Amino acid sequence: MASSKDYFEFIMDRLSGLDGITARPMMGEYIIYFRGKIIGGVYDDRFLVKNVPSARKMMPEAELETPYEGAKEMILVDNVDNPDFLRELVLNMFDELPAKKPLRR
């Protein structure tokens, strides 16, 4: 099942206060970046973020889910109605995320 454009736009609206948020559609889903690093994405109308310590600390009761079969587990963000929480989450995660991989040629 692919994500709806409406849900994706809702999440992007909640993240709009952050300078450097971008997204890329991929096979019916959306990968979300912050300042060039992947923070997570919208998968099957769920906002999932990378499983990093700061995200687990902010959401200790959150469930781990896979975005698609065979993928690493990610954290399900269920507090999507609170843009302040989402901005704080992304800012706290940033330093723990791996750097963007250079393109191979």
Secondary structure, DSSP 8 states (H G I E B T S, - for coil): ----HHHHHHHHHHTTTSTTEEEEEETTEEEEEETTEEEEEEETTEEEE---HHHHHH-TT--EE-SSTT---EEE---TT-HHHHHHHHHHHGGGS--------
